[in-house]
Amino acid sequence: MKIVFMGTPDYATQILKELLTCKDIQVPLLVTQDDKPVGRKQVLTPPHIKEWALQNCPEIKIYQPTSLKTEEAREYISSFNPDFIVVAAYGKILPPSILKIAPCINLHASILPNYRGASPIQSSILNQDRYAGVTSMLMEEGLDTGDMLGFSYFKLNEDIKIDALFEKLSVLAAKLSVKTLRNFSLLQPLAQLNADSNYAKKISKQDGLVSFESMSAKEIYIKFRSYDPWPGIYLESGLKLKEIKIVEFKTDTKPATIVEIDKEIIVTCKEGCLAIASLQPPSKKQMSGVEYARGKRLEVGNTLV
C-alpha cells in the first residue's frame, strides 16, 4: 500500500511511526501545516511531525501547502498515486479535489459521533466521560461526519491528565490505522447518527480562566487536567496555577481564602479546597506556592488573587 500521510502534532507522529514499521505500507509523502512562530520571541518552529520525520526518515518528502484548494496541491499529491490518504489531526478540512484522489481515512480522537471538531480529547475530560477512544472514518466534506470504519477505546482514569490521555489515544489510533488499512476491503462503513453528535470547539486561551469564588475545587481541577500545559488555568489577576490537587480540609471560610501554608498553599473554593504546589505570576518564572506566599507576605486568612 502506498500512503500519503497528513498530520501535524505528536498525536499524528505516533501514527506515522506505526505505519512505517509495516513492511506492506509505504509512506512517500507527508503533508503537514506550515512552520509557525512560537513563544514570546516568536521563533519559527516546525510541526512536531515534520521535525521527527526530518530526523528519522529523511527519504519521506514533506509538503506544507498554505492551502489544499489549489490545483498545484491536487496535482502534487496525486503524483504519488496513493492507495489511501491517512489523516490524523492535520488541522485543515480537506476540499473535494483532495478527497477524490483516494479513499481518505481520518483517525479521530473520540468515539464518534461524540466530539466532532477540534478538541475531542479535552472534551472527554471536561465532561467526565467514563470512556475515551478513537474512531477510524471515511472522510467527506463535512467536519468529522463521514462513515465510521472502526473503534478502539478504554475506560478513563478519573485523575488522568491531558498529556497522558493524548499518549494513550495516539497508541490506540496507531494500531487502529494499520488494522483499518489492512482490512479496508472487508469493512462495512457505518453511518453516523447526526442526532447523537456534538461539537468540540477549538480551545482558546480564555478557556483557562478559573475562579475560586464561582467554581468548586473539583471543577477547577477538571479544567487543570484538561488544559495543562496549554492554555493552562489562571485567575483573573493573571496568576497561573501550575500544580494543584484537591484536598480534604474542613473549613467554613469564604472562597479564595488561604487556610494553610505548609508544603503547599491550601485555598478554599466555592466548594472544597485546593492545594497549590506551584504557580506563576504574570511575566515571572514558575515558583512554589510557599515561595509566592512569602514574597507577597501572605498569611493564613488572606485572599489569594
Secondary structure by P-SEA (a helix, b strand, c coil): cccbbbbccaaaaaaaaaaaacccccccbbbbbccccccccccccccaaaaaaaaccccbbbbbccccccaaaaaaaacccccbbbbccccccccccccccccccccccccccccccccaaaaaaaacccccbbbbbbbccccccccccccccccccccccaaaaaaaaaaaaaaaaaaaaaacccbbbbbcccccbbbbccccccccccccccccaaaaaaaaaaccccccccccccccccbbbbbbcccccccccccccccbbbbccccbbbbbccccccccccccaaaaaaaaccccccccc
